Amino acid sequence: MGAIAARGGARNPNIRLPQRFSSCCHRQGSSSKVTVGPPEVSVVVQGPVVPIVTASVLDSVRRHLPGAEVILSTWKGSDLTGLTPDVLVENDDPGPIPTPGKTNNVNRQIVSTRSGLALATRRYAMKLRSDTRLGGAQFLEWYSRSTMCPRPSEPRVFRERILTCRHFTRNPERSPWLFHPSDIFMFGLREDVTRFWCAELVSRSPRGINSSSTGPRFTCTPRTPMVFAAVWGGQACDQAPEQYLWLACLRQYGGRIARKASIRVPTPTNLWLSERSMLANFFIAEPSDLAIRLPPRIEAGEFGLATCHTSTCYSTQEWEQLSALYSENPRPFSRGLPVLIRQIRATLRDEHIYRIWSHTLFNRYGGLRRRIRSLFSGAGKAK
């Protein structure tokens, strides 16, 4: 393994932030700016070893963060030729979770990220995918400035906000997802990033679903998981990985109110808690502003669905404006007409109406739920 470099952490003079960022930074927030140098950072590169790509990811970290601790957390049996992290973690692969239309890798994310963070020794930590290169150190300046921006007072799970990218921090006004912060890239205090990854492994797949090629096939549209949650009881693996991770963290550390968080029914209160909880604990920026190079399939929006496109995500400008709005309106509907209007408008999205309808129908009529379960099970046996 390579030795940890001992260079100083002078700020990169070439870092330039968009003018729009400074608009909120001096209105409200910390009185002093936090400055982070590369030697204070542990970088956890997690995921499978991708030939050529992962080596270039490690090289990009060393080039742009001289003196940072580089940790590679991957799977046993990986080809490590040419890879020289400071710390290598080889994990047993927990495998994917079969879900309708898409493989859910949340267990893999939890294992590889958490085991890497467990060996980190620096004050700050970055979570970086093994296929995502660094193009600079601009994220350090964005993190420093984010600590000076408005921050809702509750529910605060982390000491400081975690910096992440807008891909895929979902805006419920334009998508059917609540409690959906991005998990592609994260930077913050090591204790905060570690706390985010506190979730237990998902131990079961949806009952009655045969995910093999001979079992029933399902099309992964935004509405299918909504009906799934209503029929099968809303198990953890029916949630998006981002939702599962954030809700687990929020319920464990977010206090009494946060424990009531639910993705099942997008009421105005749930919409308010979803948005407020993310604004209080995360700050987002464009990947280009953070200088991270996402894989093309992620940059464009996975799956080719309109509701999975980046247009369904918050923009940095929206995040800044909403941070100030929610900081001034600590409770739903109290001195918060703009917040109320946004919540009502989001609730009236057709995906949310469909979710409310399916939840009400299947929970009110237990016989219908049991009948549909038996049909799914029968279809699997017939195949």
C-alpha positions in Angstrom: 0.0 0.0 0.0 1.2 3.5 -0.7 2.2 5.7 2.2 0.0 8.7 3.2 1.4 11.9 1.8 2.4 14.7 4.2 1.9 17.8 2.2 0.1 20.9 3.4 -3.5 21.7 2.5 -3.3 25.1 0.8 -6.5 26.2 -0.8 -6.6 25.9 -4.6 -6.3 29.4 -6.1 -8.0 28.2 -9.3 -11.3 27.4 -7.5 -14.1 29.6 -8.8 -17.7 29.4 -7.7 -20.8 30.5 -9.7 -22.0 33.9 -8.7 -25.4 32.6 -7.7 -23.9 30.7 -4.8 -22.9 33.8 -2.9 -26.4 35.1 -2.9 -27.5 33.2 0.2 -24.2 32.6 2.0 -24.2 35.9 3.9 -27.9 36.2 4.8 -27.9 33.7 7.6 -25.7 30.9 9.0 -22.4 30.5 10.8 -20.5 33.6 11.7 -17.1 32.1 10.7 -16.2 30.2 7.6 -14.9 26.6 7.9 -11.8 25.9 5.9 -10.8 22.3 5.1 -7.5 21.2 3.6 -6.9 17.9 1.7 -4.8 16.4 4.6 -7.9 16.5 6.8 -9.8 14.3 4.4 -10.3 10.5 4.2 -11.6 9.4 0.8 -13.6 6.2 0.8 -13.7 4.9 -2.8 -16.4 2.2 -2.6 -17.8 -0.4 -5.0 -16.6 -3.0 -7.5 -13.2 -2.6 -9.2 -13.9 -1.4 -12.7 -10.9 -2.1 -15.0 -8.9 1.0 -15.8 -11.6 3.3 -14.4 -11.1 2.6 -10.7 -7.3 3.1 -11.1 -8.0 6.5 -12.7 -10.3 7.4 -9.8 -7.6 6.7 -7.2 -5.1 8.7 -9.3 -7.5 11.6 -9.5 -7.9 11.7 -5.7 -4.2 11.8 -5.2 -3.7 14.4 -7.8 -6.4 16.8 -6.6 -6.2 16.0 -2.8 -2.5 15.7 -2.0 -2.1 14.3 1.5 -5.6 12.9 1.8 -6.1 9.4 3.1 -7.2 7.1 0.2 -9.3 4.0 1.2 -10.5 1.5 -1.4 -13.4 -0.7 -0.1 -14.3 -3.4 -2.6 -15.1 -7.1 -2.9 -13.0 -10.1 -2.1 -11.5 -11.7 -5.3 -11.3 -8.4 -7.2 -8.4 -7.8 -9.5 -6.3 -5.2 -7.7 -3.5 -5.0 -10.2 -2.1 -1.5 -10.4 -4.2 -0.2 -7.5 -2.3 1.5 -4.6 -4.7 2.9 -2.0 -3.4 3.7 1.5 -5.9 1.3 3.0 -7.5 -1.6 1.2 -10.7 -3.2 2.5 -11.9 -6.5 0.9 -15.5 -7.3 1.9 -17.7 -10.3 1.4 -20.2 -9.4 -1.3 -23.8 -9.4 0.2 -25.3 -9.6 -3.3 -28.1 -7.6 -4.8 -31.8 -7.6 -3.7 -34.2 -8.8 -6.5 -36.8 -6.1 -7.0 -39.2 -5.4 -9.9 -37.5 -4.2 -13.0 -34.1 -3.2 -11.4 -31.4 -4.7 -9.2 -31.3 -3.0 -5.8 -27.7 -2.7 -4.5 -28.4 -1.0 -1.2 -26.8 -3.8 0.8 -23.6 -3.6 -1.3 -23.5 0.2 -0.7 -24.0 -0.2 3.0 -21.3 -2.9 3.4 -18.6 -1.3 1.3 -19.2 2.3 2.5 -19.5 1.5 6.2 -16.5 -0.8 6.3 -14.4 1.9 4.6 -15.5 4.6 6.9 -14.7 2.4 9.9 -11.0 2.6 9.0 -11.0 6.3 8.2 -8.8 8.4 10.5 -9.2 12.0 9.3 -11.7 14.6 10.6 -13.6 14.8 7.3 -14.7 12.0 5.0 -15.7 11.7 1.4 -17.8 8.8 -0.1 -16.9 8.4 -3.7 -18.0 5.7 -6.2 -15.3 3.5 -7.8 -16.4 4.8 -11.2 -16.5 8.5 -10.4 -13.4 10.6 -10.9 -12.4 13.8 -9.2 -11.8 16.8 -11.6 -10.6 19.2 -8.9 -11.0 20.2 -5.2 -13.9 22.7 -5.7 -16.1 20.6 -3.3 -14.0 21.8 -0.4 -14.9 25.5 -1.1 -18.6 24.5 -1.5 -18.6 22.7 1.8 -17.0 25.7 3.5 -19.5 28.1 2.2 -22.4 25.8 2.8 -21.8 26.1 6.5 -22.6 29.8 6.3 -25.9 29.4 4.6 -29.4 29.3 6.2 -30.1 25.9 7.9 -33.5 24.9 9.4 -33.2 24.2 13.1 -34.8 20.8 13.1 -34.7 17.9 12.6 -30.8 18.1 12.7 -29.3 14.7 12.4 -25.8 15.8 11.7 -23.5 18.3 13.4 -22.9 20.0 10.0 -24.7 19.5 6.7 -23.4 16.8 4.4 -22.5 18.1 0.9 -23.9 16.0 -1.9 -24.8 16.5 -5.6 -28.2 17.3 -7.1 -28.2 13.9 -8.9 -30.6 12.5 -7.6 -31.9 14.7 -4.8 -35.5 14.5 -5.7 -38.0 17.4 -5.7 -41.5 16.0 -4.8 -43.0 18.8 -6.9 -41.6 17.1 -10.0 -41.2 13.5 -9.0 -43.1 10.9 -6.9 -40.4 10.4 -4.3 -40.1 11.8 -0.8 -37.1 11.6 1.5 -34.7 11.0 -1.5 -31.3 12.7 -1.0 -28.5 11.7 -3.4 -26.1 9.0 -2.2 -23.8 9.2 -5.2 -21.3 11.5 -3.6 -21.0 12.7 0.0 -18.6 14.9 1.9 -18.7 16.1 5.5 -17.5 15.4 9.0 -16.5 11.8 9.3 -19.0 11.2 12.2 -21.8 12.7 10.1 -21.1 10.7 7.0 -20.8 7.5 9.1 -24.1 8.3 10.8 -25.9 8.4 7.4 -24.8 4.9 6.7 -26.2 3.4 9.9 -29.0 1.4 8.3 -29.3 -2.3 8.8 -28.9 -4.6 5.8 -32.2 -5.4 4.0 -32.7 -9.1 4.8 -35.7 -10.0 2.6 -37.2 -9.4 -0.8 -40.9 -8.8 -1.5 -43.0 -11.7 -0.5 -44.6 -13.7 -3.3 -42.3 -12.3 -6.0 -40.2 -14.6 -8.0 -37.4 -12.5 -9.5 -35.9 -15.3 -11.6 -36.3 -15.4 -15.4 -39.1 -18.0 -15.0 -41.2 -15.9 -12.5 -43.7 -13.1 -13.2 -42.3 -10.0 -14.9 -43.0 -6.5 -13.8 -42.4 -3.2 -15.6 -40.6 -0.7 -13.4 -42.8 2.4 -13.8 -43.1 5.0 -11.1 -46.6 3.7 -10.2 -45.7 0.0 -9.9 -43.7 0.4 -6.7 -46.6 2.4 -5.2 -49.0 -0.5 -5.8 -46.3 -2.9 -4.5 -46.0 -0.9 -1.3 -49.8 -1.0 -0.8 -50.1 -4.7 -1.6 -47.0 -6.1 0.2 -47.0 -3.7 3.2 -44.3 -1.2 2.2 -41.2 -3.3 3.1 -37.8 -1.7 3.1 -36.8 -3.2 -0.3 -39.8 -1.5 -1.9 -38.1 1.8 -1.2 -35.4 3.4 -3.4 -32.0 2.8 -1.8 -31.7 6.6 -1.1 -35.1 6.5 0.7 -34.2 3.5 2.8 -30.9 4.9 3.9 -32.2 8.4 4.8 -35.3 7.2 6.6 -33.3 4.7 8.7 -31.0 7.5 9.7 -33.8 9.9 10.3 -35.8 7.6 12.5 -32.8 6.6 14.6 -31.3 10.1 15.2 -34.0 12.6 14.1 -36.2 12.6 17.3 -39.8 11.9 17.9 -41.2 13.9 14.9 -38.8 12.3 12.5 -39.9 8.8 13.5 -43.3 9.5 12.0 -41.7 10.0 8.5 -43.5 8.0 5.9 -43.2 7.6 2.1 -46.5 5.8 1.9 -48.9 8.7 1.8 -47.6 12.1 0.6 -49.7 14.3 2.8 -48.7 17.9 3.2 -47.2 17.1 6.6 -45.0 14.3 5.0 -44.0 16.6 2.2 -43.0 19.3 4.7 -41.0 16.8 6.8 -39.3 15.3 3.8 -38.2 18.7 2.5 -37.3 20.2 5.8 -35.3 17.1 7.0 -33.2 17.2 3.8 -32.7 21.0 3.9 -31.5 20.8 7.5 -29.0 18.0 6.9 -27.7 18.3 3.3 -26.5 20.9 0.9 -26.4 20.2 -2.8 -24.5 21.4 -5.8 -24.1 20.6 -9.5 -21.6 17.8 -10.2 -19.7 20.2 -12.4 -19.5 22.7 -9.6 -18.2 20.0 -7.2 -15.7 18.8 -9.9 -16.8 15.2 -9.9 -17.1 13.2 -13.2 -20.1 11.0 -13.0 -20.5 8.0 -15.3 -22.5 9.0 -18.5 -25.5 6.8 -17.6 -25.9 8.6 -14.3 -25.2 12.1 -15.7 -28.0 11.6 -18.2 -30.5 10.1 -15.8 -30.8 6.3 -15.5 -33.5 4.0 -17.0 -34.6 6.5 -19.6 -37.8 7.4 -17.6 -38.9 11.0 -17.4 -39.4 10.8 -13.7 -35.8 9.6 -13.3 -34.3 12.5 -15.2 -32.3 15.2 -13.5 -35.0 17.6 -14.2 -36.9 16.0 -11.4 -34.2 17.0 -8.9 -33.7 20.2 -6.9 -31.4 22.8 -8.4 -28.8 24.5 -6.2 -30.7 27.8 -6.5 -33.9 26.1 -5.3 -32.0 24.6 -2.4 -30.6 28.0 -1.3 -34.0 29.7 -1.5 -35.8 26.9 0.3 -33.2 26.8 3.0 -34.0 30.4 3.8 -37.7 29.8 3.5 -37.8 26.8 5.9 -35.4 28.5 8.3 -38.0 31.4 8.7 -41.0 29.0 9.0 -40.1 26.3 11.6 -43.5 24.6 11.7 -45.9 23.6 8.9 -48.5 26.2 8.1 -47.2 28.7 10.7 -46.3 32.0 9.0 -45.6 29.8 6.0 -48.1 30.5 3.2 -45.4 29.9 0.5 -44.5 26.6 2.1 -48.2 25.6 2.3 -48.8 26.5 -1.4 -45.8 24.4 -2.4 -47.0 21.5 -0.4 -50.5 21.6 -1.8 -49.1 21.9 -5.3 -46.8 18.9 -4.8 -49.6 16.8 -3.3 -51.7 17.4 -6.4 -49.1 15.6 -8.7 -50.8 12.7 -10.4 -48.2 10.2 -9.0 -49.0 11.3 -5.5 -52.7 11.1 -6.0 -52.2 7.6 -7.4 -50.2 6.6 -4.4 -52.8 7.9 -2.0 -55.5 6.0 -3.9 -53.6 2.7 -3.9 -52.7 3.0 -0.2 -56.3 3.8 0.8 -57.8 1.1 -1.4 -55.6 -1.8 -0.4 -55.4 -0.9 3.3 -59.2 -0.4 3.6 -60.1 -3.6 1.9 -57.8 -6.4 3.2 -59.6 -9.0 1.1 -58.5 -7.3 -2.1 -54.9 -7.2 -0.9 -55.0 -10.9 -0.1 -56.6 -11.7 -3.4 -54.0 -9.9 -5.4 -51.2 -11.5 -3.4 -52.6 -15.0 -4.2 -52.8 -14.1 -7.9 -49.1 -13.1 -7.9 -48.1 -16.2 -6.1 -50.3 -18.4 -8.4 -48.7 -16.8 -11.4 -45.2 -17.6 -10.1 -46.1 -21.3 -9.5 -47.8 -21.6 -12.9 -44.5 -20.5 -14.6 
